[in-house]
Amino acid sequence: MRKLVYYIATTLDGFIAGPDGADPTGPEGFWPIPEDYIRHLVTEYPETLPVQAREALSVTAQGTHFDTVLEGRRSYEIGLKAGIADAYPHLRHLVFSRTLTECPDPAVELVAGDAVERVRQLKEEDGKDIWLLGGGELAGALYGEIDQLILKTAPLTIGAGIPLFSHKAAFDPRGWELTGHTVLDSGAVVGTYARATGA
């Protein structure tokens, strides 16, 4: 069965974006991306680079981890504001929203129904793992379905912002087992956690 993997950048204090929800690594972002971080992504997770980064870095590798990406409306709209209707044309791309009525790119699947039910269907299909891109609200809704966390932790704190999981997520403590980690010279730590047995 395919796994749902929440692969996300976070600050040390658990925020995936600032209070405005904008891309923390974008031109106006608070986390300037170091070169070793980019090299790590290109080498280990090339499929998670958006199309404009793949083109700029001449990345053509399909990657070995994911063939499907899921994101919520607010995350998707970051790309739309930049004029990109499908930032991941090399992946099957699903956007979860109850307010969007249509996607400007026909290759992007809009899901208005129950997110948990749709993810359970995806897990039963053949293929590579499923990448949960974000944001925090969708991650909160899918909290119980997440099988693996890959946290790219930046060496900074911001004090307030969009948390890893929306405050709407139910209180449900879960154990996670550290199965791998990479410490970059720039200070970022990429930690991989599998849901602990029975958690």
TORKE-24713 format. One record per atom (N, C-alpha, C): x, y, z; atom name; residue number from 1; residue in three letters. Coordinates in steps of 0.05 Angstrom, whole numbers, always signed. Example, Ala and Ser with C-alpha at 12.3 -4.5 7.8 and 13.67 -1.06 7.14 Angstrom:
REM residues 2
    east   north      up  atome  num  residu
    +264    -114    +156      N    1     ALA
    +246     -90    +156     CA    1     ALA
    +264     -66    +156      C    1     ALA
    +257     -45    +142      N    2     SER
    +273     -21    +143     CA    2     SER
    +258      +1    +157      C    2     SER
END
This chain:
REM residues 199
    east   north      up  atome  num  residu
     +17     -24      +0      N    1     MET
      +0      +0      +0     CA    1     MET
     +18     +25      +0      C    1     MET
     +10     +45     -15      N    2     ARG
     +25     +70     -16     CA    2     ARG
     +23     +85     +11      C    2     ARG
     +44    +100     +17      N    3     LYS
     +44    +116     +42     CA    3     LYS
     +37    +145     +36      C    3     LYS
     +24    +158     +55      N    4     LEU
     +21    +187     +54     CA    4     LEU
     +44    +199     +70      C    4     LEU
     +60    +215     +56      N    5     VAL
     +84    +227     +68     CA    5     VAL
     +82    +257     +69      C    5     VAL
     +83    +268     +93      N    6     TYR
     +83    +297     +97     CA    6     TYR
    +112    +306     +96      C    6     TYR
    +119    +315     +72      N    7     TYR
    +147    +324     +67     CA    7     TYR
    +146    +355     +65      C    7     TYR
    +157    +368     +85      N    8     ILE
    +152    +397     +89     CA    8     ILE
    +176    +410    +102      C    8     ILE
    +180    +435     +95      N    9     ALA
    +200    +452    +109     CA    9     ALA
    +187    +465    +133      C    9     ALA
    +201    +466    +155      N   10     THR
    +190    +477    +180     CA   10     THR
    +212    +492    +195      C   10     THR
    +204    +511    +211      N   11     THR
    +223    +525    +228     CA   11     THR
    +227    +508    +254      C   11     THR
    +246    +516    +269      N   12     LEU
    +251    +502    +295     CA   12     LEU
    +227    +503    +313      C   12     LEU
    +211    +525    +311      N   13     ASP
    +188    +528    +328     CA   13     ASP
    +162    +518    +314      C   13     ASP
    +165    +502    +293      N   14     GLY
    +142    +487    +282     CA   14     GLY
    +124    +502    +263      C   14     GLY
    +134    +522    +249      N   15     PHE
    +118    +537    +229     CA   15     PHE
    +127    +532    +201      C   15     PHE
    +108    +528    +183      N   16     ILE
    +114    +523    +155     CA   16     ILE
    +112    +548    +138      C   16     ILE
    +102    +569    +149      N   17     ALA
    +100    +595    +135     CA   17     ALA
     +96    +616    +155      C   17     ALA
     +99    +641    +147      N   18     GLY
     +94    +663    +165     CA   18     GLY
     +64    +668    +168      C   18     GLY
     +56    +688    +183      N   19     PRO
     +27    +693    +188     CA   19     PRO
     +11    +698    +162      C   19     PRO
     +25    +709    +141      N   20     ASP
     +11    +715    +116     CA   20     ASP
      +8    +691     +98      C   20     ASP
     +21    +668    +105      N   21     GLY
     +19    +644     +90     CA   21     GLY
     +35    +643     +65      C   21     GLY
     +52    +664     +60      N   22     ALA
     +68    +665     +36     CA   22     ALA
     +91    +645     +37      C   22     ALA
    +102    +639     +14      N   23     ASP
    +124    +620     +11     CA   23     ASP
    +148    +630     +27      C   23     ASP
    +157    +616     +48      N   24     PRO
    +180    +625     +65     CA   24     PRO
    +206    +625     +49      C   24     PRO
    +208    +611     +27      N   25     THR
    +232    +609     +12     CA   25     THR
    +231    +626     -14      C   25     THR
    +209    +641     -17      N   26     GLY
    +206    +657     -41     CA   26     GLY
    +222    +683     -39      C   26     GLY
    +220    +700     -60      N   27     PRO
    +236    +725     -61     CA   27     PRO
    +232    +743     -36      C   27     PRO
    +209    +743     -25      N   28     GLU
    +203    +759      -1     CA   28     GLU
    +204    +743     +24      C   28     GLU
    +213    +718     +22      N   29     GLY
    +211    +699     +45     CA   29     GLY
    +232    +705     +66      C   29     GLY
    +228    +692     +89      N   30     PHE
    +245    +696    +112     CA   30     PHE
    +267    +675    +114      C   30     PHE
    +267    +654     +96      N   31     TRP
    +287    +634     +96     CA   31     TRP
    +302    +633     +70      C   31     TRP
    +325    +647     +68      N   32     PRO
    +341    +646     +44     CA   32     PRO
    +352    +617     +42      C   32     PRO
    +349    +605     +18      N   33     ILE
    +356    +577     +15     CA   33     ILE
    +386    +574     +10      C   33     ILE
    +400    +560     +28      N   34     PRO
    +429    +555     +23     CA   34     PRO
    +434    +535      +1      C   34     PRO
    +458    +536     -10      N   35     GLU
    +465    +520     -33     CA   35     GLU
    +464    +490     -26      C   35     GLU
    +473    +483      -2      N   36     ASP
    +474    +454      +5     CA   36     ASP
    +446    +443      +7      C   36     ASP
    +427    +459     +15      N   37     TYR
    +399    +451     +17     CA   37     TYR
    +388    +445     -11      C   37     TYR
    +394    +462     -30      N   38     ILE
    +385    +458     -58     CA   38     ILE
    +398    +432     -69      C   38     ILE
    +424    +429     -64      N   39     ARG
    +437    +405     -74     CA   39     ARG
    +424    +380     -62      C   39     ARG
    +417    +381     -37      N   40     HIS
    +404    +358     -24     CA   40     HIS
    +377    +351     -38      C   40     HIS
    +361    +372     -44      N   41     LEU
    +336    +368     -57     CA   41     LEU
    +340    +356     -85      C   41     LEU
    +359    +367    -100      N   42     VAL
    +364    +358    -127     CA   42     VAL
    +372    +329    -127      C   42     VAL
    +389    +321    -108      N   43     THR
    +400    +294    -107     CA   43     THR
    +380    +274     -96      C   43     THR
    +366    +281     -74      N   44     GLU
    +349    +262     -60     CA   44     GLU
    +320    +264     -67      C   44     GLU
    +309    +287     -73      N   45     TYR
    +281    +291     -77     CA   45     TYR
    +275    +309    -101      C   45     TYR
    +286    +302    -125      N   46     PRO
    +283    +320    -148     CA   46     PRO
    +254    +325    -156      C   46     PRO
    +237    +305    -151      N   47     GLU
    +209    +308    -158     CA   47     GLU
    +194    +329    -142      C   47     GLU
    +205    +337    -119      N   48     THR
    +192    +357    -102     CA   48     THR
    +199    +386    -110      C   48     THR
    +216    +389    -129      N   49     LEU
    +222    +416    -139     CA   49     LEU
    +201    +425    -158      C   49     LEU
    +190    +449    -155      N   50     PRO
    +170    +459    -174     CA   50     PRO
    +182    +463    -202      C   50     PRO
    +165    +464    -222      N   51     VAL
    +174    +465    -250     CA   51     VAL
    +194    +487    -255      C   51     VAL
    +190    +511    -244      N   52     GLN
    +208    +533    -250     CA   52     GLN
    +236    +528    -239      C   52     GLN
    +238    +515    -216      N   53     ALA
    +264    +508    -204     CA   53     ALA
    +277    +485    -220      C   53     ALA
    +261    +466    -228      N   54     ARG
    +272    +444    -244     CA   54     ARG
    +284    +455    -270      C   54     ARG
    +270    +473    -283      N   55     GLU
    +280    +485    -308     CA   55     GLU
    +306    +501    -303      C   55     GLU
    +306    +517    -281      N   56     ALA
    +329    +534    -275     CA   56     ALA
    +354    +518    -268      C   56     ALA
    +349    +494    -256      N   57     LEU
    +371    +477    -247     CA   57     LEU
    +377    +455    -267      C   57     LEU
    +362    +454    -289      N   58     SER
    +365    +433    -310     CA   58     SER
    +361    +405    -298      C   58     SER
    +341    +403    -280      N   59     VAL
    +334    +378    -268     CA   59     VAL
    +313    +363    -285      C   59     VAL
    +320    +339    -293      N   60     THR
    +301    +323    -309     CA   60     THR
    +294    +297    -294      C   60     THR
    +308    +290    -273      N   61     ALA
    +303    +265    -258     CA   61     ALA
    +274    +264    -247      C   61     ALA
    +261    +242    -251      N   62     GLN
    +234    +239    -241     CA   62     GLN
    +233    +234    -211      C   62     GLN
    +254    +223    -200      N   63     GLY
    +254    +218    -171     CA   63     GLY
    +244    +190    -165      C   63     GLY
    +249    +181    -141      N   64     THR
    +243    +154    -133     CA   64     THR
    +222    +152    -111      C   64     THR
    +215    +175     -99      N   65     HIS
    +197    +174     -76     CA   65     HIS
    +168    +177     -82      C   65     HIS
    +161    +198     -98      N   66     PHE
    +132    +205    -102     CA   66     PHE
    +125    +207    -131      C   66     PHE
    +100    +200    -136      N   67     ASP
     +88    +205    -163     CA   67     ASP
     +63    +221    -162      C   67     ASP
     +55    +229    -137      N   68     THR
     +30    +244    -133     CA   68     THR
     +35    +265    -112      C   68     THR
     +24    +289    -116      N   69     VAL
     +27    +311     -97     CA   69     VAL
      -1    +321     -89      C   69     VAL
      -5    +326     -63      N   70     LEU
     -30    +337     -53     CA   70     LEU
     -25    +364     -40      C   70     LEU
     -42    +383     -45      N   71     GLU
     -40    +408     -31     CA   71     GLU
     -68    +421     -28      C   71     GLU
     -69    +439      -8      N   72     GLY
     -93    +453      -2     CA   72     GLY
     -95    +478     -20      C   72     GLY
    -118    +491     -19      N   73     ARG
    -123    +514     -35     CA   73     ARG
    -103    +537     -30      C   73     ARG
     -98    +543      -5      N   74     ARG
     -80    +566      +1     CA   74     ARG
     -52    +561     -10      C   74     ARG
     -42    +537      -7      N   75     SER
     -16    +530     -18     CA   75     SER
     -16    +532     -49      C   75     SER
     -37    +522     -61      N   76     TYR
     -40    +523     -90     CA   76     TYR
     -41    +551    -100      C   76     TYR
     -54    +569     -85      N   77     GLU
     -57    +596     -94     CA   77     GLU
     -31    +612     -94      C   77     GLU
     -11    +603     -78      N   78     ILE
     +16    +615     -79     CA   78     ILE
     +27    +613    -108      C   78     ILE
     +24    +589    -119      N   79     GLY
     +33    +586    -147     CA   79     GLY
     +16    +602    -167      C   79     GLY
     -10    +602    -162      N   80     LEU
     -27    +617    -180     CA   80     LEU
     -20    +647    -181      C   80     LEU
     -14    +658    -158      N   81     LYS
      -6    +686    -156     CA   81     LYS
     +19    +692    -172      C   81     LYS
     +36    +671    -174      N   82     ALA
     +61    +674    -189     CA   82     ALA
     +57    +667    -219      C   82     ALA
     +32    +661    -226      N   83     GLY
     +26    +655    -254     CA   83     GLY
     +31    +626    -262      C   83     GLY
     +32    +608    -242      N   84     ILE
     +37    +580    -247     CA   84     ILE
     +13    +563    -238      C   84     ILE
      -1    +552    -258      N   85     ALA
     -26    +537    -252     CA   85     ALA
     -20    +508    -245      C   85     ALA
      +4    +498    -252      N   86     ASP
     +11    +471    -244     CA   86     ASP
     +41    +471    -239      C   86     ASP
     +49    +474    -214      N   87     ALA
     +78    +475    -207     CA   87     ALA
     +91    +448    -209      C   87     ALA
     +75    +426    -211      N   88     TYR
     +86    +399    -211     CA   88     TYR
     +74    +383    -234      C   88     TYR
     +79    +391    -259      N   89     PRO
     +68    +376    -282     CA   89     PRO
     +79    +348    -285      C   89     PRO
    +102    +343    -272      N   90     HIS
    +115    +317    -274     CA   90     HIS
    +103    +298    -253      C   90     HIS
     +84    +307    -237      N   91     LEU
     +70    +290    -217     CA   91     LEU
     +40    +291    -221      C   91     LEU
     +26    +271    -212      N   92     ARG
      -3    +273    -210     CA   92     ARG
      -9    +294    -188      C   92     ARG
     -25    +314    -194      N   93     HIS
     -28    +337    -177     CA   93     HIS
     -58    +340    -168      C   93     HIS
     -63    +338    -142      N   94     LEU
     -90    +342    -132     CA   94     LEU
     -91    +366    -113      C   94     LEU
    -111    +382    -116      N   95     VAL
    -115    +405     -99     CA   95     VAL
    -142    +402     -85      C   95     VAL
    -141    +404     -58      N   96     PHE
    -165    +401     -41     CA   96     PHE
    -177    +428     -34      C   96     PHE
    -201    +432     -42      N   97     SER
    -214    +458     -36     CA   97     SER
    -244    +455     -37      C   97     SER
    -258    +468     -19      N   98     ARG
    -287    +468     -20     CA   98     ARG
    -297    +495     -32      C   98     ARG
    -279    +513     -38      N   99     THR
    -287    +539     -49     CA   99     THR
    -279    +543     -78      C   99     THR
    -258    +530     -87      N  100     LEU
    -251    +532    -116     CA  100     LEU
    -271    +516    -132      C  100     LEU
    -280    +528    -154      N  101     THR
    -300    +514    -171     CA  101     THR
    -287    +502    -195      C  101     THR
    -263    +512    -202      N  102     GLU
    -249    +501    -225     CA  102     GLU
    -219    +508    -223      C  102     GLU
    -203    +491    -235      N  103     CYS
    -174    +495    -235     CA  103     CYS
    -167    +507    -263      C  103     CYS
    -148    +526    -264      N  104     PRO
    -141    +537    -290     CA  104     PRO
    -124    +517    -307      C  104     PRO
    -115    +495    -295      N  105     ASP
    -100    +475    -310     CA  105     ASP
    -115    +449    -309      C  105     ASP
    -123    +438    -333      N  106     PRO
    -138    +414    -333     CA  106     PRO
    -124    +389    -322      C  106     PRO
     -97    +391    -320      N  107     ALA
     -82    +368    -309     CA  107     ALA
     -83    +367    -279      C  107     ALA
     -92    +388    -266      N  108     VAL
     -94    +389    -237     CA  108     VAL
    -122    +380    -229      C  108     VAL
    -123    +359    -212      N  109     GLU
    -149    +348    -203     CA  109     GLU
    -159    +364    -178      C  109     GLU
    -183    +375    -180      N  110     LEU
    -195    +389    -158     CA  110     LEU
    -212    +370    -142      C  110     LEU
    -207    +369    -116      N  111     VAL
    -222    +351     -98     CA  111     VAL
    -238    +368     -78      C  111     VAL
    -264    +367     -81      N  112     ALA
    -282    +383     -63     CA  112     ALA
    -293    +365     -41      C  112     ALA
    -292    +339     -44      N  113     GLY
    -304    +321     -24     CA  113     GLY
    -286    +315      -1      C  113     GLY
    -292    +293     +13      N  114     ASP
    -277    +286     +37     CA  114     ASP
    -248    +279     +31      C  114     ASP
    -230    +294     +44      N  115     ALA
    -201    +290     +39     CA  115     ALA
    -192    +262     +48      C  115     ALA
    -201    +254     +71      N  116     VAL
    -193    +228     +82     CA  116     VAL
    -201    +205     +64      C  116     VAL
    -225    +206     +54      N  117     GLU
    -235    +185     +36     CA  117     GLU
    -219    +185     +10      C  117     GLU
    -213    +208      -1      N  118     ARG
    -198    +209     -26     CA  118     ARG
    -170    +198     -22      C  118     ARG
    -157    +205      +0      N  119     VAL
    -130    +195      +6     CA  119     VAL
    -130    +165     +10      C  119     VAL
    -150    +155     +23      N  120     ARG
    -152    +126     +26     CA  120     ARG
    -154    +112      -1      C  120     ARG
    -169    +124     -19      N  121     GLN
    -171    +113     -46     CA  121     GLN
    -143    +113     -60      C  121     GLN
    -130    +136     -58      N  122     LEU
    -103    +138     -70     CA  122     LEU
     -83    +118     -59      C  122     LEU
     -85    +113     -33      N  123     LYS
     -67     +94     -21     CA  123     LYS
     -70     +65     -32      C  123     LYS
     -94     +59     -40      N  124     GLU
    -100     +33     -51     CA  124     GLU
     -91     +29     -80      C  124     GLU
     -85     +51     -93      N  125     GLU
     -77     +50    -121     CA  125     GLU
     -47     +42    -123      C  125     GLU
     -39     +32    -146      N  126     ASP
     -11     +26    -151     CA  126     ASP
      +4     +52    -155      C  126     ASP
     +30     +51    -148      N  127     GLY
     +47     +74    -153     CA  127     GLY
     +66     +79    -130      C  127     GLY
     +80    +101    -133      N  128     LYS
     +99    +109    -112     CA  128     LYS
     +83    +122     -89      C  128     LYS
     +97    +132     -69      N  129     ASP
     +84    +144     -46     CA  129     ASP
     +71    +171     -54      C  129     ASP
     +54    +181     -36      N  130     ILE
     +39    +205     -40     CA  130     ILE
     +51    +227     -23      C  130     ILE
     +57    +249     -36      N  131     TRP
     +70    +272     -22     CA  131     TRP
     +48    +292     -14      C  131     TRP
     +46    +296     +12      N  132     LEU
     +29    +317     +23     CA  132     LEU
     +47    +342     +25      C  132     LEU
     +42    +361      +7      N  133     LEU
     +58    +385      +6     CA  133     LEU
     +49    +405     +28      C  133     LEU
     +24    +406     +34      N  134     GLY
     +14    +425     +53     CA  134     GLY
     -12    +437     +42      C  134     GLY
     -22    +456     +56      N  135     GLY
     -12    +468     +79     CA  135     GLY
     -22    +456    +105      C  135     GLY
     -19    +472    +126      N  136     GLY
     -26    +463    +153     CA  136     GLY
     -54    +454    +157      C  136     GLY
     -73    +467    +142      N  137     GLU
    -101    +459    +146     CA  137     GLU
    -106    +432    +134      C  137     GLU
     -96    +427    +109      N  138     LEU
     -99    +401     +97     CA  138     LEU
     -85    +380    +114      C  138     LEU
     -61    +386    +123      N  139     ALA
     -46    +367    +140     CA  139     ALA
     -62    +360    +165      C  139     ALA
     -75    +380    +177      N  140     GLY
     -91    +376    +200     CA  140     GLY
    -115    +357    +194      C  140     GLY
    -127    +361    +171      N  141     ALA
    -150    +344    +163     CA  141     ALA
    -141    +315    +158      C  141     ALA
    -116    +312    +148      N  142     LEU
    -106    +286    +141     CA  142     LEU
     -87    +274    +163      C  142     LEU
     -87    +287    +186      N  143     TYR
     -69    +279    +208     CA  143     TYR
     -68    +249    +213      C  143     TYR
     -91    +237    +214      N  144     GLY
     -93    +208    +220     CA  144     GLY
     -84    +190    +198      C  144     GLY
     -81    +201    +174      N  145     GLU
     -74    +185    +150     CA  145     GLU
     -44    +186    +144      C  145     GLU
     -29    +204    +157      N  146     ILE
      -1    +208    +151     CA  146     ILE
     +15    +184    +162      C  146     ILE
     +30    +172    +144      N  147     ASP
     +46    +148    +151     CA  147     ASP
     +75    +155    +157      C  147     ASP
     +85    +177    +145      N  148     GLN
    +113    +185    +148     CA  148     GLN
    +115    +215    +147      C  148     GLN
    +134    +225    +164      N  149     LEU
    +140    +254    +164     CA  149     LEU
    +169    +257    +154      C  149     LEU
    +173    +275    +135      N  150     ILE
    +200    +283    +128     CA  150     ILE
    +201    +313    +132      C  150     ILE
    +215    +321    +154      N  151     LEU
    +215    +349    +162     CA  151     LEU
    +242    +361    +155      C  151     LEU
    +241    +381    +139      N  152     LYS
    +265    +396    +131     CA  152     LYS
    +266    +420    +150      C  152     LYS
    +280    +418    +172      N  153     THR
    +279    +438    +194     CA  153     THR
    +301    +459    +189      C  153     THR
    +291    +483    +186      N  154     ALA
    +309    +506    +182     CA  154     ALA
    +320    +515    +209      C  154     ALA
    +345    +525    +210      N  155     PRO
    +357    +533    +235     CA  155     PRO
    +348    +562    +242      C  155     PRO
    +322    +565    +245      N  156     LEU
    +312    +592    +252     CA  156     LEU
    +285    +589    +266      C  156     LEU
    +277    +609    +281      N  157     THR
    +250    +611    +293     CA  157     THR
    +237    +636    +283      C  157     THR
    +210    +636    +283      N  158     ILE
    +196    +660    +274     CA  158     ILE
    +175    +670    +294      C  158     ILE
    +169    +654    +314      N  159     GLY
    +151    +663    +335     CA  159     GLY
    +122    +659    +330      C  159     GLY
    +113    +663    +305      N  160     ALA
     +85    +660    +298     CA  160     ALA
     +82    +654    +268      C  160     ALA
     +61    +641    +261      N  161     GLY
     +57    +635    +232     CA  161     GLY
     +37    +612    +229      C  161     GLY
     +40    +599    +206      N  162     ILE
     +23    +576    +199     CA  162     ILE
     +37    +551    +210      C  162     ILE
     +24    +536    +229      N  163     PRO
     +37    +513    +241     CA  163     PRO
     +36    +488    +223      C  163     PRO
     +53    +469    +229      N  164     LEU
     +54    +444    +215     CA  164     LEU
     +26    +432    +211      C  164     LEU
     +11    +433    +232      N  165     PHE
     -17    +423    +232     CA  165     PHE
     -35    +445    +241      C  165     PHE
     -56    +449    +227      N  166     SER
     -76    +470    +234     CA  166     SER
     -86    +465    +263      C  166     SER
     -93    +487    +276      N  167     HIS
    -104    +485    +303     CA  167     HIS
    -131    +471    +303      C  167     HIS
    -142    +466    +279      N  168     LYS
    -167    +451    +276     CA  168     LYS
    -163    +421    +279      C  168     LYS
    -138    +412    +278      N  169     ALA
    -132    +384    +280     CA  169     ALA
    -141    +374    +308      C  169     ALA
    -151    +350    +310      N  170     ALA
    -159    +339    +335     CA  170     ALA
    -134    +333    +353      C  170     ALA
    -137    +335    +379      N  171     PHE
    -116    +326    +397     CA  171     PHE
    -114    +296    +396      C  171     PHE
     -91    +286    +386      N  172     ASP
     -88    +258    +382     CA  172     ASP
     -58    +251    +382      C  172     ASP
     -46    +249    +406      N  173     PRO
     -17    +243    +408     CA  173     PRO
      -9    +218    +393      C  173     PRO
     +13    +220    +378      N  174     ARG
     +23    +198    +362     CA  174     ARG
     +53    +195    +366      C  174     ARG
     +63    +171    +367      N  175     GLY
     +91    +167    +368     CA  175     GLY
    +103    +163    +340      C  175     GLY
    +128    +173    +337      N  176     TRP
    +142    +172    +312     CA  176     TRP
    +170    +161    +316      C  176     TRP
    +179    +144    +298      N  177     GLU
    +206    +132    +300     CA  177     GLU
    +225    +146    +280      C  177     GLU
    +247    +156    +290      N  178     LEU
    +267    +168    +272     CA  178     LEU
    +280    +146    +256      C  178     LEU
    +277    +147    +229      N  179     THR
    +288    +126    +212     CA  179     THR
    +311    +136    +195      C  179     THR
    +316    +162    +195      N  180     GLY
    +339    +172    +180     CA  180     GLY
    +341    +202    +185      C  180     GLY
    +365    +212    +181      N  181     HIS
    +369    +241    +183     CA  181     HIS
    +394    +250    +168      C  181     HIS
    +393    +274    +159      N  182     THR
    +416    +287    +145     CA  182     THR
    +419    +314    +157      C  182     THR
    +443    +320    +166      N  183     VAL
    +450    +346    +177     CA  183     VAL
    +467    +361    +156      C  183     VAL
    +457    +384    +146      N  184     LEU
    +471    +399    +126     CA  184     LEU
    +490    +419    +140      C  184     LEU
    +511    +426    +126      N  185     ASP
    +531    +445    +137     CA  185     ASP
    +518    +472    +143      C  185     ASP
    +497    +479    +128      N  186     SER
    +484    +505    +132     CA  186     SER
    +467    +506    +157      C  186     SER
    +463    +482    +170      N  187     GLY
    +447    +481    +195     CA  187     GLY
    +420    +468    +192      C  187     GLY
    +410    +464    +168      N  188     ALA
    +385    +451    +165     CA  188     ALA
    +387    +421    +171      C  188     ALA
    +366    +410    +182      N  189     VAL
    +366    +381    +188     CA  189     VAL
    +342    +368    +174      C  189     VAL
    +347    +348    +159      N  190     VAL
    +325    +333    +146     CA  190     VAL
    +321    +307    +161      C  190     VAL
    +298    +305    +175      N  191     GLY
    +292    +282    +191     CA  191     GLY
    +269    +266    +180      C  191     GLY
    +272    +240    +178      N  192     THR
    +251    +222    +169     CA  192     THR
    +240    +206    +192      C  192     THR
    +214    +207    +195      N  193     TYR
    +201    +193    +217     CA  193     TYR
    +178    +175    +207      C  193     TYR
    +178    +151    +216      N  194     ALA
    +156    +132    +209     CA  194     ALA
    +137    +131    +233      C  194     ALA
    +112    +129    +227      N  195     ARG
     +93    +126    +249     CA  195     ARG
     +99    +101    +265      C  195     ARG
    +101    +104    +291      N  196     ALA
    +108     +82    +308     CA  196     ALA
     +87     +61    +307      C  196     ALA
     +95     +36    +309      N  197     THR
     +76     +13    +309     CA  197     THR
     +55     +17    +331      C  197     THR
     +30     +15    +322      N  198     GLY
      +8     +18    +342     CA  198     GLY
      +0     +47    +347      C  198     GLY
     +15     +66    +334      N  199     ALA
      +9     +95    +338     CA  199     ALA
     -11    +105    +318      C  199     ALA
END
